[in-house]
Each structure stands twice: as structure tokens, then as C-alpha cells.
Amino acid sequence: MDVQVPFVDLRSQHEPLMPQLLEAFRQVTEASAFAGGPFVARFEAEFAAFCRTRFALGVGSGTDALWLSLLALGVGPGDEVITTPNSFMATAEAISLCGARPVFVDVDERTYTMDPAQLEAAITLRTQAIIPVHIFGQMADLDPILAIGRRYGTPVVEDACQAHGAEYKGRRAGSLGVAGCFSFYPGKNLGAFGEAGGVITDESELRTKIQMLRDHGQAAKFVHAAIGWNARMDGIQAAVLSLKLARLESANAARRTHARLYHELLEDVPGIIRPVEAPHNLHVYHIYAIRVQNRDAVLQRMSARGVNCGVHYPVPIHLQKAYSFLGLKAGSFPVAERCAKEFLSLPMYPELRPDQIETVVQTLKESLQA
Ligand SMILES: *Cc1c(COP(=O)(O)O)cnc(C)c1O
């Protein structure tokens, strides 16, 4: 069967922007500002203003954002960094790339974000940072996490790669920890034309370190004060991101409207668990994930009926082969493991139409039965 509702539809996002996108491409070409440069500087200023922080730094990807933030904080071999197992692999990878060891804390069963009640028990003398992940577009319960961080002198780095514009008690995602890390991968709420990422911070020392690290450790041209990497943002990505940043709030509002309709239509559907928005949060629904038994069969049946869904993520990080050396067996993090079996991500993107949402829900109802 033809696809009735795709999981995401980037074409429908870009088509109305075509004249502005071509103009951005022309401007970057005329300025020959390809790697770093004025378009990146402009986007950094705009994104810092949007997040209400002093600084924003464009980097090559969300993975770079996490990795360079940890490096700039001095995380290295022998250290531990605490995060959650139900994230994209990159969160743990960034820790490992510093030479440190990821230590996992299970998540809250309602919000799927780090359970603050289990955080303190994971802290050791080696803990050098805590990375709560604002999974699916909802921020973790940061007040108790930040309080524990303060008590142990441990910096909190926010993985806001799925939460551009989300809020916690009126403050923007990424702006509460010492650093906030963003991915601008095309499918994220704010997406570039390829790979890109960003770090926001209020601390000028951290900003200077990340500026150096993203550019081969250069303090000035050909003066290499540290061993860094090539993690600069492209000019074309920055120009596209400036264009799309101006539309992010309305795009997030559209996602929230779609989530509300899903929520109403799914109210009477037995056997599913809908997402919960904590009262202090503004959820930006990067992913609209429900929970259902026999997830793989339901997913299959929906796809056969022309509705494409996703799974984020089918295997928690601690059970991935790459992390088998940690020796964490099934049962280590029961909530994350149960959720990984049950999560089903329904189609979600700003351009989704109400009739498509009704189709998704009708198809889900049929697929739950057989
Ligand atoms: C996308 C994502 C990343 C990695 O970002 P990239 O730009 O793909 O490197 C990290 N953490 C989370 C939670 C993500 O969703």
C-alpha cells in the first residue's frame, strides 16, 4: 500500500521556503563563507538570544556538541559521567570519546527522563559530569538534578538534542546547566541541510575552550594551545538554520497542537499509554511516543496499512553490543528496558494535517486488534 502518512516529511517543510533557501545559498556562495565565518557568527548570536543564554557555538553535530562540552569541562580517562540508558547512542559515545565511562541512571516511568531520586546513588568520587537527556522534546526534572550537581560540585550538561525551544519552569532547554547541547540534524525540531550542532553556555571560559577545541585547539591562527578536532559548523548550515530558527516557535506550536489532537483521539483507545507532559514543562514533541504491547507487530500492521511509525529506541544503550564491556545485564534498568520494548513513535512533524492524525489513530485502532 502507498504511504498515507509518512513518519516525517521534510519536503513539506522545505518546499514553501524554497525562494529563501536559494537566496541563502546565493549569499553564502557570494561571500565564499563555507567553514565557520559570518553566517555562523550570525546564527550563534540568534540562537543564544533564542535560548536566552550569553553564548552559542556552532559545531559539526550534536555528538560534537556533547563531546567538546565534556572535553572543555576536563572530563578524561578514569572519570565517570552519569546519563540515562534510553537515549540515542551519541550521548554515551561522547562520554566514551573523552576516555570516560558512562554510568546510567534509570528514567521516570511517566516522563522517560532521568529519575532524580536514583541519581545520588550513582555518584562516586570519579563522577565528573551529569547529562540529563530531554528525550522526545520534554525536559528532565532539572531542579533536583541541579541541586545534586551543586551539592557534589558536579557540572550538569543538558542533552537538548531533541528539545529546541522546550521549557522547564519558563526557562529554555539547554540554558539551565553549565552547557546545553543541540543537534541540528535534518529531522530534529531545528534542522540543517546535513550535519550540524551547537552548544549554549553562559560561561565565557567554557565558550573559549570549545571555540578552541572545535578548531584544532587553535588559540590564534597556527597557534595550537591544545589538541582539538575539526568540528566547525558550515556556513551553508548556519544560513539555513537562521532561516528556520525564525520559524521554530510556530513549528513547535504546530507540533503541540498535533499532540493535543492525538491525546484527545487516543483517550479511549484501550491498551496504550499516551505521553505525559509534566506540569512545569513545555514539551516540544520532537517525538510523539505512545507505549503498546506487541509493539513490533503493531508497527508492522500500521506500515502495511500505509502509516509509517518509528521506534526510539529499540535497544537501550547499556544492552548494545558496543557497551557489553560494562557488564550491565538485562534487568539493570527495568523502566528503560520495558519502555524500549513498548515505545511506538507516531508520525509527528509541523506540517502534519488533522485528517492525517485521524488516519493514524484509526489505523492504530485497527492494528491493535489484528
Ligand atoms: C540526535 C541526537 C544526538 C546526536 O546528534 P547528531 O547531530 O546526530 O550528532 C545526541 N543525543 C540525542 C538525544 C539525539 O537525539
The ligand as an SDF file (V2000), in Angstrom:
LIG
                    3D

 15 15  0  0  0  0  0  0  0  0999 V2000
   20.3350   13.3980   17.5900 C   0  0  0  0  0  0  0  0  0  0  0  0
   20.8230   13.1900   18.9830 C   0  0  0  0  0  0  0  0  0  0  0  0
   22.1830   13.2710   19.3220 C   0  0  0  0  0  0  0  0  0  0  0  0
   23.2820   13.3780   18.3110 C   0  0  0  0  0  0  0  0  0  0  0  0
   23.1870   14.4230   17.4250 O   0  0  0  0  0  0  0  0  0  0  0  0
   23.9210   14.3060   15.9800 P   0  0  0  0  0  0  0  0  0  0  0  0
   23.7130   15.6720   15.4150 O   0  0  0  0  0  0  0  0  0  0  0  0
   23.2170   13.2520   15.2090 O   0  0  0  0  0  0  0  0  0  0  0  0
   25.3390   14.0060   16.2150 O   0  0  0  0  0  0  0  0  0  0  0  0
   22.5290   13.1830   20.6550 C   0  0  0  0  0  0  0  0  0  0  0  0
   21.5940   12.9800   21.6130 N   0  0  0  0  0  0  0  0  0  0  0  0
   20.2780   12.8650   21.3180 C   0  0  0  0  0  0  0  0  0  0  0  0
   19.3110   12.6540   22.4250 C   0  0  0  0  0  0  0  0  0  0  0  0
   19.8570   12.9520   19.9930 C   0  0  0  0  0  0  0  0  0  0  0  0
   18.5540   12.8070   19.7080 O   0  0  0  0  0  0  0  0  0  0  0  0
  1  2  1  0
  2  3  1  0
  2 14  2  0
  3  4  1  0
  3 10  2  0
  4  5  1  0
  5  6  1  0
  6  7  2  0
  6  8  1  0
  6  9  1  0
 10 11  1  0
 11 12  2  0
 12 13  1  0
 12 14  1  0
 14 15  1  0
M  END
$$$$
